Amino acid sequence: EKELKDYSDMLAKSPNDSILFNMVQEAERRLRDIHLREEEQGKDIPGDDLVYTKQFLALSKAELYKMKSTFKSINFDQKGRISVDDFVMFLREPLTMSPFVKQIFALSSQTNTVPILDAGSTLKAIAIFCMLGCSEMLKCIFAWYDIKGFGYIENREFLDLLGIFHPKH
């Protein structure tokens, strides 16, 4: 960037200098290439949700360690993966919440299938979910039931929602 600025300053003083003009263009091209490479390296790598979440939330090593430890406490069989039901039980929520939690994990998944979750996909879903405010959460929940986009849901769907969030009623 400094090189480009220096060449640009010189070109401003000598606008008809074709050699300086070419040097500015070459410096701009190199800088553009560097930026493109940096963007490529920073892209979300499929299957590397843990790295994505660490970068997205700017987690320190201590915070990441704490999250991994929490995941291990949910990971009852110690195989590195949990089910949605395991996660719901960890939250001490009724299992009726499982469909709702599945939707949250599907939202963060690239495949939209969420049979079993690893530490990275679990943390990524939590990170995305935690970024939603109350009104966004309500819109999201409504959209999951208003699949066709009509702007309303059927009474049966509303009762399903009530059953998920208030299973005793």
N, C-alpha and C positions, 0 to 999 in steps of 0.2 A: 504494500500500500504506500509506503514511503517512496519507493522507487517511482511509482505511478504519479504521485504528487509532485515529485521533483521534475520528472519529464514534462508533466502538464504545466508546471510553472515556467519551465524553459520555453515550451511551445507558445505560451501566452506572450512571451517577450519576442518570440520570432515565429509568428503564425505561418509564414510561408516556407518554413524549413521542412522539407519532405522527409528527411531522415528522422528528425524529432517526431514528426507526425507518425511515422511507422513505429518508432520506439514506444510511443504512447499506446498505440493500438496493440502492440505485442504485450506490453505490461498489463493492459486491460484484459487481454485474452488469458494470460497466465493467472491473473487474479480471479477471473471467472472460473477457470478450471479448478483452482484451489478451493473456491467456495462450493463448487459442485461436488468435489471429492469429500469435503467436510460434511455436506448434507447427506451424501450417500452413507457415510460412516455412522451418522447419527440416526438413520432411519430405524424404525422398529423392525427387528429381525424376527420373522415368524419363529415361534417356539422359544424365544428368549424374553419371555414376559417379565422375568425377575430383573433383568438388566433394564428393560423399558421402565418398569415401575420405580426402580432405584433412581433412574435419571429423571423421570417425570416428577417424582415427589422430592427430589434432591435429598435423599435419605443419607444420613451418616452411617458409618460402619456399625456404630452402636445401635442405631434405630433398626437397621436391617437385621442385625443379629437378634434383636428382641422380637421382630416380626417372624423370623425363621424359627425361633424358639417356640413362639405361640403356635405356629403351624405344626411343629413337631408334637405339641401337646394335643392337637386335634387329630393328628395322623396316628390313629390307634394301632394299626397293623405295622407301622414303621416302614412301609414300602415307598414312601415319598409321594403318595397320592391320597386324596380324600374324596368322599362322595359329597354331594350337596347336602344329603341328610346328616352326615357327620358334621358339616359346617353349621347347619341349623341347630343341631343338638348342642354344639359348642356355644352358640349364642343364647342357649336356654330359651329358645322359641319353640312353639308347638310345631310339629312336623307339617301342619297345614301350611306353613310358610314356605315349604320346599318349592312349590311352583313359582312363587314370587322370586325366591333366591336363584332358582334356575334361570329365570329371565335376566337377572342381573349378570350372572356369569355368562350367559349367551351373548349379552350385549357387548361384553369385552372380548369375546372369543372371535377368532377369525373364521372358524368353521361353523359357528352357531350350533354346535353340539357340545353338550357339557355332561358327559357321563361321569367322568372322574377328573379331579382337579389336582394339579401339582402346585408347589409353593408359588411359582411365578404367576400362574393364571389366577390363583386365589388372591394374591396381593394386587394384581392389576385390576381385578373386578372390584375389590374393596376401594382402591384408589379412585376409580371412575365413579363408583357409587357415592363416595364421600364428597365428591365435587358437586353433586347435585343439591340444590336448595329444595325447600319444601314444595314450592310451586312446580319446579322442574320434575321433582319426584312424582307428584300427582299427575302431571302431563304424561310422564313416561308410563306410569301404571295404566292410565286410561288408554294410551296408544297400544299397549299390549293386548287390551281387550277389544279395541276398536280397529281391528286388523284391516277392514275394508275402507277405513277413513271416512265413515259417514258422519262422525261428530257426535255419536251417541252409542250407548251400549244397551243391550237387551236386559230386561229385568233379571233373567237367569244369570247373566254374566255379572251383574251388580251383586246378586246374592252370593255368587262364587267369590267375589272380592271380599265381601263381608265375612264369609266363612274362612278366608285365608287370614285376614287381619284380626278377626274377633271370633275365634273358633267356638267359644262358649255360648255365643248368642245365636 
